[in-house]
Amino acid sequence: MEYSSKSNLPQESSDTPKITLFPNDLNDHTLRRIKQLGINHLSLTGPPIPWEKSVIEAMQNKAAEFEMKIGNLMFSGFDEAVYGRQGRDKEIDLVIRSIKVAGQVGLPVMEYNFYAHRATEGYYQEEGRGGAGLTAFDYEIIKDLPPLREEGAHNLKTMWDNVTYFLKAVVPVAHDAGVRLALHPNDPPAPISRGSEQIMGSLDGWKKLVDIVDSPSNGITFDCGVTRELGHDPVEVIKYFGKKDRINHVHFRNVYTVIPSEKYTEVFLDEGEVDMFAVMKELVKQKYPRLIYPEHPPVLDADRENPFDGISSNNYTGFAYTTGYARAMLQASLSL
């Protein structure tokens, strides 16, 4: 028997935000579980660059079997461009070819990172309510770690020069293709990461980034958790980037900050410093129409006992909680 929703509550549409999850694969078992959570739009890691049209279309067709659409694909594989080394022009060409494919198949958003180094060594687990596992970060753990040989150490000017070179090459192509690029802020936003400064480790950096090339295709992944980790008000930051039409993807999570940029804990959505309802209301007010990912769920006993490797972190039950919470916030915001 085919099921159809009869809810009178507001539903996602073309001009509203849309809740997304990030599966590790596109097999039937994974997609069935995600669909049961009411997910209609997916974010995924894209294939190696350069993308081929047939490969992306196959991914879209598989999602369509479960009445879902792919709204965001992450791309990587351009380290020489990140570090400004020989061979970057060849990598940038691969990115450009992938952007053109995205435009041809109607993929709206491509997400990426531009880290010199991501300070993941500073993460550790804290115990939350009822023994749930929470992700925490402490800069003290990593502040004296040396640069890695394959990465080197890079100052702020060098990294800004590198990202400027990259953006000036790829954003005009994305603009013409109707594709939006979303650069994720440095997460964690450590001041120095193995000797390298962080271009997206401050709000001033986010603002500078979107002004390098003036186009909606040159945008950010707005993360309300990282915003609070930096010590800023997420609602005010949404207003700034929303009015400039530079929010191209959203990560929806809550934190408790001890020292801005240096020490914090990612907590349950209902118990941190971020007013998640205010965040969602402002996104709706700004008419943000793209994806919202309720990421980094807590680790619950149900997932420790029965991990599901089809979804990021294996935390299916945790994602069920964050997805339900985010949808409630969205429906409440659309009702106002």
Phi, psi and omega in degrees: 000126181284137183259140172221139183288139177246019186295141173268358178286155178301141181241161176300143176214184185298334183250019176242162169299158182226130180284136181229158168233168189237084179290154176278342182205176182240037177278165186300319183296316179295311183295325177297314180296319180291319179298326179298338178274004178083019182277130178245352184223136185246147165247142185213161167280126180285168176290170176303144176282148002280143178289147174253139184303318183296326180290314180294320178297323177296321176296315179297320181293322178295316177299322182295333177301334180250022178057044176233156177240149175269120183252352182200131173236133175276144176232151180209191178095026180229047182299325180296327176289320179299317184268357178068036184259170177302137182101357183293326181295324177295317179294319179298323176298323178294322176296315180299316178299323179291321177298318179297321176296317179302317178296321181295325183262002176080024176283123189280329189223139172237122184256149182206168174242157176222056180275139161285320172202138176262125190279053182291343179296343181273359179280148171205169183256134173250160178265126178258200185300136178064016181086010177296149179272128179240144178273128178235163180222141177220115181298332180303330182293328191241355191296335181256009179291139182282162175299151174274144185302319184285346182254317185077183177247137186225132179275173186296318181300316180298316181293323176292322176299319183292316182288328177296315178301317180295310185295320180295337178275322190260330185295316178302325177293316179297318179301313180294329182275352182075029181246137177259133175263138182233109178268125180282139174300159174300125184219107004287154184273051181299141180302313178230133182238104184048049174088353183252138175279160191245114181292329181253027180263013178209158178295322176301324177294319178300315181294320179295320183302311187287347179267354181295316173231121187278091180200143172301341177286348177254083184232190183235162161272112178280123179241110184292334176291311178298322178303315180288326177301328178280351179094016183253162178276114183301325182295316179295325179290322175301316181301316182297307184281331178295318179293335176270357182056051181239009174269108185253349175200157182226135168250131192242099178207165186240154183217163167239119186258129175266308176230118182308133179074347190239326184213121182199168176228132174277122190242179173303149183301333185267004188229007182265193183277342183275131173280094187295328177293318178296322177300311182294319179300320182290322176299318178294317180298323179281000179061037176291123188249007187256204193272149174234121183253110177280080194271179174049060181288160173294157177268115182257156182302324181302325180276331173296321183279333184216069182295146179240109188278009178276355184223151184310134178070000182065014188261068182297314181295321176298319178291328176300320178294309184293325179294314179298319179296314181297319180294322177298317177298320181293313181295321177296319181293322180288342181277345185286000000 
